[in-house]
Amino acid sequence: MRKMYAAAAVLAVAVHLSLMVSPGAAADDSQARAVMEKVDARDDGDNQTADMQMVLIDRRGKERIRKIATFKKDRGDDTQRLMFFVQPADVKDTAFLTYDYDDPEKDDDQWLYLPALRKTKRIATSDKSGSFMGSDLNYSDMTSRDLEDYDFVFYEKGKQSEVRGKKVWVIWSIPRSREVIDETGYEKSLLFVRPDIDMVVRAIHWEKDGGYLKYVDVRELEQIDAIWVATDTLVTKKKGKETAHKTILTLDKVKFNQDLDADLFTIRRMEKGL
């Protein structure tokens, strides 16, 4: 088995797999779901702060670098996240606030503050498949998935693959409704899960519009205060053999168990800035 996929190899696998499963043909597998339940229940720390760098790379290789201060706090079973853009000047003081609710019946709340307009925009459900700040992430990527919205099926039941020398389960994630497809922007996804740490370390997403494939590859993992953290992630958007865009996300100065006041995670505080 290969320890790493080259981009071309991943593309070939993705195209091959796309012929094998369609959203209407999936039947939920209890064992695959059990793997994803462990991923969902994994301890990802609390009261977290970190410095994030977001590098946007267009098809010609031109780079734009954005630096972001991030904060995360658990409120019971719910999670609140706040991001302040600190560089460059054209996005400075832009802020993004998310309330990620554990209740699958409750839609997650997201707000984007645009300092040039002095205006806070609530992200509507119909807009969550749109690009987040020009990156290859969309707004729905900024919250966790509700497992009840998906069927999970092993690509090859009973067989594991490898990613960077580590065993992984390869699992289809198939939306159960058109509403979920429209909100997330993904027709289906293929997830590569390390069972030793209950983390998705690679994913392929089939976008619902434009015939694009999106590849998410966790290139570096670090254990910080006993919590596994993805500190370097590459997101690549392709159409056919052509790379349309890339986003590199790196985390630095990751700290847990910080003294984060609940008032930090409010629209008023978001608009005030760092």
N, C-alpha and C positions, 0 to 999 in steps of 0.2 A: 504493500500500500504506500502511496505517496505521503510524505510528511507535510508537503506544502503543495498547493495548486498554483501554477502560473496563471496569469489572467486569462490567457487563451484557453487553457485547460478547463478553468472554471466555466468559461462561456460555453465550451463544447458540452460539458456536463449539464449545464442549465438548459440548453436547447434540447438535449436528449430527454431530460426529465420532464420538460414541458409537454411532451407528447404522451406522458404516462398517466398523469393525474389531471382531472379537471374538477372545478369546484363542485359540480353537480354529482360527481362520481364518488366522492369521499364517504367513508363510513368510519366514524370515530372509533379509535382503538384505545381501550382502557389502559393498556400498558404504556402507550405513547403519551396519553394524557397524564398518567402518573409521573412520567419524567418531567413534563411541563409544570405539573403542580409543585414539584420540588424546586424547579427554577423560580416559580412565582413566590415560593415561601422562603427562598434563600435570604439569609441575613446580609443586607447591603448597607448596614450601619445607620447611624442617626446623628442629627446635629452636625452635618458635614459642611465643610468649606473647602474650596479648591480654586486654583487659578486654571482657567481653560484657555487654550489657544486654538483658534479655528482658522485653518488655511484653506482658502477657496482657490481652485485651480481650473482654469477654463481649458477648452479643447486645444488651444495654442500653447498651453503651459504657463500662461501668465498667472501670477499669484497675487492674492489679496490676503492680508493677515489681520485677524481680529482677535483682541484679547478681552477676556470676560472673567468677571468675579462671580462665582457660583455659591449658592447656599441651599441646603436641604434640611427639612425638619419633618419628623413623623408626628402626626396629631392623631393618636389612637391608631386605627387601621389606615388612616388616610396619610398622604404625603404631600407636602408643600415644597415648591422649588422656586427660587428667585435667581435671575441672572441679570447682572449689570454689565453692559458693554463699556469698556474703559478706553479702548483704542481701536482704530484710529479716530481722528477728530470728527469724521463725517457720521460716525455711529455712536460717539461718546454720549453717555447718559441714557441711551436706549435701554429699556428694561423689559424683562419678560417674566411674568408670574404665572405659576400653574398650581391648581388644586387638583390633585390626583386622588379621586375617591375610590375606596375599596368596593363600595356598593355598585354592582354592575347595572343596577337600574338608574343610577345617577350619572348624568353626563359630567365629564371633567370640565373644569373651568380654566380658561386661559385668557390672559390680558397682555397686550403689547403697548408699552408707553413710547411714544415718538416725541422726543424733546423739541424738534424743530417746529412741530405743530402744537406742542404743549397739550397733547391729546392722548388719552388712553383708549385703545380699541379692544373690545372684547372679541375674541376669535370665535366666530360662529361654527357650529358643527359642520356646516357645508363648506367651510374654508380650511378645515384641518388637514386636507390632503395637499394644501399649497406649501410651497417652499418656505422654510424657516430662515429668514434673513439672508436669502440668496444662496443658502447651502444646499447640499443634497439630502438633508434631513427635511421632513415635513413636520407640521405642527403635531400630528398624531404620534410621531416618533418621540415626542417629548413627554409622553405619559406611558404608563404600562398598559398592556393589553388585558382585557377581561377574557379569561379562559372560556367562559360560557359562550363567547361569540364565535368560537372556532371548533372545527373537528381536527384532531391530530392523528396522523397516520405515519407509521414507519416507512421510510423509503424501501428498505429491505429488512423485514422483521427478523430479529435474532442476529443480525449482522451489524458490526460496528465499523466505522471508518476511522481515519486519523486526521488531525489537524496539528501540524507542527509537532509530530511525534506523540500526541496525546489522543487516547481513544475518545471517540465521539459517537453519539447516536445521531442519525440523520432523520429528521422528522418533517413531514409536510404539515403546514398550518393553513387550513382551508376555511375562509370565512363562511359562516352559516347563513348570511343574508346579504342582499345587495346593499342594504344600508351600511353595513360594516365595510364593504368594498369601497363605497363612495366616500365614507368618512376617512378611512386610512389611505386610500389611493392604491391599494394593493389587491390584485386578483387572487393571489396566493403567495406563499412564502415557503422556502426550504430552510430549516434551522439546523445548525450543527451544535449539539449540546455536549459539553464535557460533563459526564456524570460524577467525576471525582470532586468537582467544585460546583456543580449545578448551575453552570453558566452557558449562555449562548455565545459562542466565540466566533461564529461565522453565520452569515445569512445571505440568501438570495431572494429578492422580492421582484415579483412580476407586477409592473405598474399597469393600472387600468387604462391609461391614456398614452398614446404615442408609441407603443411597442417597446418601451424601455425596460431594461433589467437593471436593478440596483444591487450591488454587492457590498456587504458590510463585513469587514475583516478586522477582528481585534488582533493587532500585531504585537502588543505588549500588555502583560498582566503583572500587577504587583500585589502582594499581600501586605496591607497596611492595617495595623491594629487588629490582626486576625480577619480582616475583611478583604476579599478579592476585588480588585479595582481594575477596570480597563483603562490603562493610562495612555494608550496610543491606538487609535481606530481609524482605518481608512474606509471611506465610502466612495464607491465608484459607480457612476451612472453610464450605461452603455446602450447603444442601439446597433444591433448587428455586431460587427467587429470594431465599430467606431466608439471611442471614449468621448462622451459629451461633456463630462464635468467630473471633478473629484473634490472631496472634502476630507481634510485630515484634522482629527480632533485629538489633542493631547491634554492631559491633566497633570498639574504640578502642585506641590504644597498641599496635598490632600490631608485633611485632618478630620477626625471624628470626635464626637462627644464635646463639641464646642458649646459655649454659652450663647445660644441663639434665642433671642426674645421672640415670642409669638407675634409681636407688633411689627417685626421686620417683614413678615409675609402678608402685607396688606397693600392695596392699591395706593393709599396715601403715602406709604413709605417708599413704594416703588417710584412714585412720581417725584419724591424728594431727592432721590439719588443717594449715592454712597456717602 
